[in-house]
Amino acid sequence: MFSGETVLRKRRQTKDGMSAGGQGTNSTKPVLRVAEGVDKSRSESGLTTPPASVKMKPALTDRGDGHIEVQSSKMRDKQQELSTEAAMPSSPSRRFLTEETADGCEKTEDAETNSESDKRCDTTQTEDGRSYYLCLCLFTLLSLYTRLYNIEVPAHICWDETHFGKMGSWYINRTFFFDVHPPLGKMLIGLAGYLTGYDGSFPFAKPGDEYGDTNYVGMRIFCAVLGAALVPMCFQIVWLLTQSLVAAIFAASFVLFDTGTNTLTRYILLDPILMFFIVASTLCNLKFLSMHDRAFTFRWWFWMTATGVSLAGALGVKFVGLFIILFVGLQTAWDLNRLLSNLTLPFGTVVRHLVARAICLIAVPAVCYLCFFYVHFKVLNHTGNGDGFFSSAFQSQLIGNKLYNVSMPQHVAFGSVITLKQRRTGGAYLHSHSHLYPEDHPPRQQQVTTYSHKDDNNLWKLKPADRDVDISDPVILVKNGDLVRLEHVMTRRNLHSHREPAPLSKRHYQVSGYGVNGTGDANDVWLVELVGAPQGSPVQTVRSRIRLVHYYVRCALFSHDKKLPKWGWEQLEATCTQNMRDSRAQWNVEEVRDHRLPNVSFEVYSPSFTEKFLESHAVMTQGNSGLKPKEGEITSRPWQWPINYRGQIFSGKDHRVYLLGNPVLFWAALGLKFIFLICYIVHTVKKKRKVPMIPVVLEYCEKTFTAGWWLLLAWALHYLPFWGMSRVLYFHHYFPAFLFSAMFCGVILDYLVTQLCVCVPEGLSLPAFYWSLSLVIGTILYSFYLFYPLTYGMQGALPSAEGGMMQGLRWLESWDF
């Protein structure tokens, strides 16, 4: 391993070597000893040294203290290698030093000494390996315990379990629904419920509803186990980046004892599944990068393919999985640049590397992602309440839908009862109801809106502009260029418009329902235009793109994603726009009720998998951008997340659960980011000014800062994009970024502890190291002890009241537990 303790051992050995050589602080003997280990590390990592056949003459070297010394070719060669290695950014895939160098096991010309050194190295490596696996097992067990402890409590719906538990039920029942996220997470929740005996019958109506005899625990355990896997995976990631057991312990402790991460991974939610795939993608990619010297072996292919599958999994749960795809893409670009810069590699080998990455990191994730949706469409083949968000052709594939396996008139006639659906992705149905516009939107006529769900208030009767029509009249097809009136079947008022401004879109005109028993005025007349069809062409069900133009006002019937206030039941605004070419002013007839017309099979409108896949993404994207907070709902903004400004209530009643990050860890993360920037600036200035540093400490700093920058980049990629989002946001959106912040903190804490021990007198180094280690771990444990009731439930008196479980711990007024 390479950690602070290793640096201290090396520091002691370096001082011993200086003392024995009698050369003062600038002796080259210790430098050569470290350089020999670095030379081996360079050869293992694919870096080359000058060929042995090249003879280099002794050179004069300024030692920086006013003395000039003669440097042999071998000595200068070694020192050049060391300076080159120190200046080169350490990669996440390259070991800092070999075990021999890191543990102070140097080779000499004496065979007996070498034998003893080898034995010491073997013993040290065995102990290091045991320590590593012991810590890994310990953190895994602790993580499982903290996540699964009292997993069945509380026995009622907590927060968004009402959504994702319900969606899991729909998968079990094979009922189609609409959600703004890709399907993988919900499918896995449904699968976990099915395998653990849940039958999909519980309604998941609202938070607080008791589960009763429902077998809900299996779904919670599934999410908790994935959440528990985060701790050992973060441990391994930091180890791969730093080769420091101490840094890995600090990072794993941050994740293990954070109350927010613990809370979020104990319930039926998408977040533990998402975070699992994000961290798995990072770990698999680092495993792959660590095998650069074993290219095209089975394990090399395995870890690269596992990276691709994990990336698909992250994106298949939520679209924010794009952030980890970007991060892995940047690491891949960096790695390819390293390969291109290695002139010893044949160009054909570089091309093979490029093709392999294209297959495993682009093609494999794409195929997996398509498979998720293929399974999604195959499983959800029965109609549900989400049908209306999709096109008529899409709905025709759902068993139980009115459009499934049915025959319907191909054309529309005067007297037909129809539904009109806006012809755009996620378009809704033209809708009306008996409620009137409020007084501040005169005249107080009947509201006309668009509505995504199906009901009888979507039905309209087509009539000629100048007369009524009876069902017994001869059939006259509606054609391009006809003048029509549309009578709302349930209220018998006509579709109407006038030059009054619309409620929300002031540049548009209001659309309303007007008249009594189908009798209105001249403002009820609309001109039928079929886009792209010749004059006189009959209107076809589903296929025709219809534009309804008001005959007198000369505006087109229109709708968009603006939601009306409470008085409009939060349905979408319908208006009349003067922009006739707007694609959102196009409609199609979805359903026709007219026994006079011959029927045709709806199978002719069946979409392909590609069409359904693209439509689903367009609807999800539109739904995501349209998410707005509900009245009284607690939301947050990105600036509040790193400072732990406000949490989220998960459970009320007698068992109160509150999502809040461990404030000690969150605030420590802020301070450590600031300290990291200062330390990096100081280190860079020292390097530029050629300030003498112990070589092993220099190498350790380089590796630490490289790891820190990678983790800081991952944190930024998972956090900063939320600043540009207009949709509603919640505190839980920050936790994927927090995982990288926690790993970053582990790396920087290890660096600070090491620097402290290097600065103190030699005799105090190791005691200071162990005391610092104990202090950090003790602080983390005590902070978890203070705030653990937020995760496992607060009972009795109000938490912050006198005698409450959290008395005196409400450090910010914004914490509403």
Buried (B, 14 or more C-beta within 10 A) or exposed (E): BBBBBBBBBBBBBBBEBBEEEEBEEEBBBBBBBBBBBBBBBBEEBBBEEEEEEEEBEEEEBEBEEEEEEEBEBEBBBBBBBBBEBBEBEBBBBBBBBBBBBBBBBBBEEEEEEBEEBEEBBEEBBEEBEEEBEEBBEBBBEBBBEBBBBEBEBBEBBBBBBBBBBBBBBBBBBBBBBBBBBBBBBBBBBBBBBBEBEBEBEBEBEEBBBEBEEBEBBBBBBBBBBBBBBBBBBBBBBBBBBBBBBBBBBBBBBBBBBBBBBBBBBBBBBBBBBBBBBBBBBBBBBBBBBBBBEEBEEEEBBBBBBBBBBBBBBBBBBBBBBBBBBBBBBBBBEBBBEBBEEBEEBEEEBBEBBBEBBEBBBBEBBBEBBBEBBEBBBEBBBBBBBBBBBBBBBBBBBBEEBBBBEEEBBBBBBBBBBBBBBBBBBBBBBBBBBEBBBEEEBEEEBBBBBBBBBBEEBBBBBBBBBEEBBEEEBEBEBBBBBBEBBBBBBBBBBBBBBBEBBBBBBEEBBBBBBBBEEBBBEEBBBBBBBBBEBEEEBBBBBBBBBBBBBBBEBEBBBBBBBEBBEEBBBEBBBBBBBBEEEBEBBBBBBBBBBBEEBEEBEBEEBEBEEEEBBEBBBBBBBBBBEBEEEEEEEEBBEBEBBBBBBBBBBBBBEEBBBBBBBBBBBBBBBBEBBEBBEEBBEEBEEBBEEEEEBBBBBBBBBBBBBBBBBBBBBBBBBBBEBBEEBEEBBBBBBBBBBBBBBBBBBBBBBBBBBBBBBBEEEEEEBBEBBEBBBEEBBEBBEEBBEBBBBBBBBBEEEBBBEEEBBBEEBBEEEEBBB
